[in-house]
Amino acid sequence: MAIELANHIYRDGEGVPVVLMNAYPVDHRMWDVCAKALADFADLEDVPPFPIWAPDMAGSGESPVPSEADSGPRMANGAYSEALDRLADAYVDLIKAAGYEQAIWVGLSMGGYVAMDIQRRHPEAVAGLALCDTMAASDGVGGEGRLTMANAAEQTNSVEPVMHFARPAEGDSTVKRTPEFIETMTAWIEEQNPAGLAWRQRMTYGRPDMSDVPATISVPTVVVSGEQDPSSNPSVLKPLAEKIAGAEFVDIPDCGHFSAVEHPDTVARALLSLVKRVQQH
């Protein structure tokens, strides 16, 4: 057995697929508006249709929570030390099962960890990369909150321990404070499996440090950062982008952590630019 991913295809087409990987604590739907904008902008510029996919990350949406056997060993603190690697392998297996050797991997936050691990483990499967509101370093000291959140979700069998992601906080972007954003995020989170929420945190806390990965990237890459992202703002992501030869850096004013949800058109334009660079590479 292996980790299973439920794929969602926004559009078919020619060439390598654009694979959108979702953030925590939501599922592939966070890409709905951005994916449509990407397709629309491509049509406006007469770019031939290319496949756009958005699999639900393991444990989110329609993708099942991986078994203990598929997750790999648990560390003493409850984190999975090999789960990110196994998840990265599952994404590559997904494209290969459909007859593709490469993809343009687009990851936001936790999805960005997967994208970088695909680069680390399967560079031959990477035609292009988009790293959005993410980071290469491991959590280190101070990341234990992930395990606290995982334990709380499991013990209460509830999504309440992660509902703060949908609630406005001081310093948030204009969009993140709107009733529409709050209602949408709340609805998405309420439909998640608490066990899946816990699994994703255990997977993420156990991930390897990937600080050396950006310097290994030689394919077309874009790095996207919301200026009001508390964890992955330009002070974190511009130095990361500078380690990647030829990377484009896009900083988005008045934007928090969920850039593709808060400013989908801006992210879609950055992705279309990336697709065109890959096609010319």
C-alpha positions in Angstrom: 0.0 0.0 0.0 1.0 3.6 -0.3 -0.5 7.0 0.6 -3.6 7.7 -1.5 -4.4 11.1 -3.0 -7.9 12.1 -4.4 -7.1 14.2 -7.5 -9.3 17.0 -8.8 -8.8 18.1 -12.4 -9.8 21.7 -13.2 -8.8 21.4 -16.8 -7.2 18.9 -19.2 -4.7 20.0 -21.9 -1.3 19.4 -23.4 2.1 19.6 -21.8 3.1 19.0 -18.2 0.4 19.4 -15.6 0.3 22.2 -13.1 -0.2 20.4 -9.7 -1.6 22.7 -7.0 -0.9 21.5 -3.4 -3.0 22.8 -0.6 -2.2 24.4 2.7 -3.3 23.5 6.2 -6.0 23.1 7.6 -8.0 23.1 4.3 -8.2 21.0 1.2 -7.9 21.5 -2.6 -10.8 23.9 -2.7 -8.5 26.7 -1.6 -7.3 26.7 -5.2 -10.7 26.9 -6.9 -10.8 30.6 -7.7 -7.0 30.8 -8.4 -7.1 27.8 -10.8 -10.0 29.3 -12.8 -8.2 32.6 -13.0 -5.1 30.8 -14.2 -7.0 29.1 -17.0 -8.8 32.3 -17.9 -5.6 34.4 -18.1 -4.0 31.7 -20.2 -6.9 31.7 -22.6 -6.7 35.5 -22.8 -3.0 35.3 -23.8 -3.7 32.5 -26.3 -1.6 30.0 -24.3 -2.6 26.5 -25.3 -4.6 24.7 -22.6 -2.4 22.8 -20.1 -3.6 20.4 -17.4 -4.4 22.0 -14.0 -4.7 19.5 -11.1 -5.3 19.9 -7.4 -5.1 16.7 -5.4 -6.3 16.8 -1.8 -3.3 16.4 0.4 -3.3 13.2 2.4 -5.8 13.5 5.3 -7.6 16.5 3.8 -10.8 16.7 1.7 -11.4 13.4 0.0 -8.0 11.9 0.5 -8.0 9.3 3.3 -5.8 9.5 6.4 -2.8 7.3 5.8 -2.5 4.2 7.9 0.3 3.8 10.4 2.0 1.4 8.0 1.9 3.9 5.2 2.9 6.8 7.4 6.2 5.2 8.6 7.8 5.3 12.0 6.6 7.6 14.7 9.1 9.5 16.8 8.8 9.5 20.6 7.0 12.8 20.4 4.4 11.5 18.0 5.7 13.0 14.8 6.2 11.0 11.7 9.8 11.1 10.5 9.3 9.7 7.0 5.7 10.8 6.2 6.6 13.8 4.2 9.0 11.8 2.0 6.2 9.2 1.5 3.7 11.9 0.7 6.1 13.5 -1.9 6.5 10.0 -3.5 2.7 9.7 -3.7 2.4 13.0 -5.6 5.1 11.8 -8.1 3.4 8.4 -8.4 0.1 10.2 -9.2 1.5 12.1 -12.2 3.4 9.0 -13.4 0.2 6.9 -13.2 -1.3 9.4 -15.6 1.6 9.1 -18.1 3.5 12.2 -17.1 7.2 12.3 -16.2 7.2 15.8 -14.8 5.0 18.5 -13.4 5.0 22.1 -12.4 4.6 21.8 -8.6 2.8 24.6 -6.8 2.8 24.5 -3.1 1.3 26.9 -0.6 2.5 26.6 3.0 2.4 22.9 3.9 2.1 22.3 0.2 5.3 24.1 -0.3 7.1 21.6 2.0 5.9 18.9 -0.3 7.1 20.8 -3.3 10.6 21.2 -1.9 10.7 17.5 -0.8 9.7 16.5 -4.4 12.7 18.6 -5.6 14.9 16.9 -2.9 13.8 13.4 -3.7 12.7 13.5 -7.4 14.4 16.5 -9.1 13.9 14.7 -12.5 10.1 15.0 -12.0 10.3 18.8 -11.5 9.7 21.0 -14.6 9.0 24.1 -12.5 8.3 25.2 -9.0 6.1 27.7 -7.2 6.8 28.1 -3.5 4.0 30.2 -1.9 4.0 31.4 1.8 6.2 28.5 2.9 9.8 27.9 4.2 12.7 25.5 3.8 13.8 25.3 7.4 12.3 22.7 9.8 10.3 23.9 12.8 13.0 23.3 15.4 12.4 24.6 18.9 9.1 26.3 19.1 7.3 24.0 16.7 5.8 21.8 19.3 2.5 23.7 18.9 1.9 21.4 15.9 1.9 18.4 18.1 -0.3 20.1 20.7 -2.8 20.9 17.9 -2.6 17.3 16.7 -3.2 15.9 20.1 -6.1 18.2 20.7 -7.8 17.4 17.4 -7.5 13.7 18.1 -8.6 13.8 21.7 -11.6 16.0 21.1 -12.4 14.5 17.6 -13.0 18.1 16.6 -11.8 20.7 14.2 -12.1 23.4 16.9 -8.3 23.3 17.8 -7.5 24.7 14.3 -10.5 27.0 13.9 -8.2 30.0 14.7 -7.0 29.8 11.1 -10.4 31.2 10.1 -10.6 33.9 12.7 -9.2 37.4 12.3 -6.3 38.6 14.4 -4.4 41.8 14.9 -2.2 42.7 11.9 -4.2 40.5 9.4 -4.7 41.6 5.8 -7.9 43.4 4.7 -9.2 40.3 3.0 -8.6 38.0 5.9 -10.8 40.2 8.1 -13.8 40.1 5.7 -16.9 38.1 6.5 -16.6 36.3 3.2 -13.1 35.0 4.0 -14.0 34.1 7.5 -17.2 32.2 6.4 -15.4 30.4 3.6 -12.4 29.3 5.7 -14.8 28.3 8.5 -16.9 26.1 6.2 -13.8 24.4 4.7 -12.3 23.7 8.1 -15.6 22.4 9.5 -15.6 19.7 6.7 -12.1 18.4 7.5 -11.4 15.1 9.3 -9.9 15.7 12.8 -7.7 12.6 12.4 -6.5 14.0 9.1 -5.7 17.4 10.7 -3.7 15.6 13.3 -1.9 13.5 10.8 -0.8 16.5 8.7 0.7 18.2 11.7 2.6 15.1 12.8 3.9 14.7 9.2 4.9 18.3 9.1 6.7 18.4 12.5 8.7 15.3 11.5 9.8 16.8 8.2 13.5 17.1 7.4 15.3 20.4 7.3 15.4 21.5 3.7 17.4 24.7 4.0 19.9 23.3 1.4 17.2 22.5 -1.2 16.7 26.0 -2.7 20.3 26.1 -3.9 19.7 22.8 -5.9 16.8 24.2 -7.9 17.7 24.9 -11.6 14.2 24.9 -13.1 12.0 28.0 -13.6 10.7 29.0 -10.1 8.5 31.6 -8.6 8.4 32.5 -4.9 5.3 34.2 -3.6 5.0 36.0 -0.3 2.2 37.9 1.4 3.6 41.0 3.1 1.5 40.4 6.2 2.1 36.7 6.4 3.2 36.2 10.1 5.5 33.2 9.3 6.5 33.5 5.6 6.7 37.2 4.7 9.3 38.7 2.4 11.9 38.8 5.2 11.8 35.0 5.1 11.1 34.3 1.5 13.2 36.9 -0.4 16.4 35.4 1.0 15.1 31.9 0.0 14.3 33.2 -3.5 17.8 34.6 -3.8 19.3 31.1 -3.4 17.4 29.9 -6.5 19.1 30.7 -9.8 16.7 32.9 -11.9 13.8 32.7 -9.5 11.1 35.3 -9.7 10.0 36.8 -6.4 6.5 38.2 -6.0 5.5 40.0 -2.9 1.9 40.8 -2.4 0.9 43.9 -0.3 -2.0 43.6 2.2 -1.8 39.8 1.9 -1.5 37.2 4.7 -0.6 33.5 4.7 -3.3 32.2 2.3 -2.2 34.2 -0.8 -4.0 32.1 -3.4 -7.2 32.6 -1.5 -6.7 36.3 -0.5 -5.4 37.5 -3.9 -6.1 34.7 -6.4 -5.6 36.8 -9.5 -2.2 38.0 -8.4 -1.1 34.4 -7.7 -2.6 33.2 -11.0 -0.7 35.7 -13.0 2.5 34.6 -11.3 1.7 31.0 -12.1 1.0 31.8 -15.7 4.3 33.6 -16.0 5.9 30.5 -14.6 4.1 28.2 -17.0 5.3 30.3 -19.9 8.9 30.2 -18.6 8.7 26.4 -18.3 7.4 26.1 -21.9 10.4 28.2 -23.1 13.0 26.5 -20.9 
